[in-house]
Amino acid sequence: MAIAERVYESVKGLPATAAQEVLDFASFLAEREARRDDRALMLAQQSDLGDWDTAQDDAWNHAPAV
């Protein structure tokens, strides 16, 4: 039996308020995972930003506009 089915089986016998609490907790976990993914992406982007502003790139700061 898949995990989702096991969760459903264990929740379907609960009173509505308890089932809502389980749903709220599942929503919290999903949001936490999304924030974790966003944070990982942001950190990966930050580490790459250092490659963009080097002494070699300074010449571009004074290049005439086209």
Buried (B, 14 or more C-beta within 10 A) or exposed (E): EEEEEEEEEEBEEEEEEEEEEEEEEEEEEEEEEEEEEEEEEEEEEEEEEEEEEEEEEEEEEEEEEE
